[in-house]
């Protein structure tokens, strides 16, 4: 009895903790503790948003590991842009599927995520090249399509010292290959700086690695008065003039009037540079917007169906099992509180398949309780006392509960692997919520139910067993 009282105190402590997490109490404290707001995260099918399929171009041998790296970089970029709960999954040999729940500014996000993100500091000598001009460098990048630039001869970086650009003549950037001094791999840190004067626009300050700083220092020392173009994905951002020897290992990217950077443009560039260049070039194969209306209707109907199902099951448990059935309902309520708290803490993105996995795990929790109660009835019929029947019933039901739930967890792991490998996010969400729910159901069925039933049953030792437990005398 003392052990059961201690277990009850543990259960009460857990319930108080999860109630604090689940409900809007002490929101500021929870936000400070978890570094974010604890609110349910709805997936694309419930919240609406956009789904995009990115494809690596044909004609290149794509390494599967490169696609995984690209998916991770894309996820980091998107989350840094303020688009939360973004999921990128590799599917097949050359596709990446991205889901953006609640996305509104679709054009800006797509523009950023599809960039290869290759930053180059290019020696253009005395050639002034207008921003947004596509050039070719001696640093190879398969993103440049053949039709964008003419076929050129073998790169010859020594021919960069040319006459100043004359707008009336053929554009020199279309006739030559420029030499890349440094790439974005030499960048160690990136930060946004506010405008120094009205109309100047935002700028991006970058810090180079030690090796990059040495190369940058040598180049600026030998090329004072010439131009070093800042190029992103072969497109010129600006062409600043080197006015002094720079040995600090730092540089600033600014737009050129009137094409100065807004804060959003500066942040997009910062995100692209900070999270690195994509290891493969990607094209948008398909994109589609999903409205939230259908998701809201589906969520409402799913929750209504779940509530109706729980009411029916609760009535059955109470009518058929009486006191144990009532204890099972308390156990299921605690199961729901704990599971929801785990979903908020991880956090778990809830989708319709995920909710289906949760509902199925509730069935597993009820199944474990029913197995215990049937064994409990068998022990009563064999002449055991109620306390003995509770303990023996649990011990003899344990192997069946263990095997069935273990099989479900193994199946969930396989489904989660399948969803991660083949980009089937709906399968992945179902598997995750099912596995978490089954794990919690084991705790509630074997710890919560057993403890509460053991405490309640003691005063009923000499009562009418037929009335309180549905057992014929």
ABEGO torsion letter per residue (X at the ends): XAAAAAAAAAAAAAAAAAAAAABBBGAAAAAAAAGBBBBBBBBAAAAEEBBBBBBBBBGBBBBAAAAAAAAAAAAAAAAAAGBBGBBBBBBEAABBBBBBBGBABAAAAAAAAABAGBBBBBBAEABBBBBGBBBBBABBBAABBAAABBBBBBBBAAAABBBBBBAABBBAAAABBBBBABBAAABABBBBBBBABBGAEBBBBBBBBAAAAAAAAAAAAAABGBBBBBBBGGBBABBBBBABBBAAGBBBBBBBOABBBBAAAAAAAAAAAAAEBBABBBBBABBBBBBAAAAAAAAAAAAAAAAAAAAAAAAAAAAAAEAAAAAAAAAAAAAAAAAAAAAAAOBBBBBAAAAAAAAAAAAAAAAAAAAAAAAAAAAAAAGBBAAAAAAAAAAAAAAAAAAAAAAAAAAAAAAAAAAAAAGBAAAAAAAAAAAAAAAAAAAAAAAAAAAAAAAAAAAAAABBAAAAAGBBX
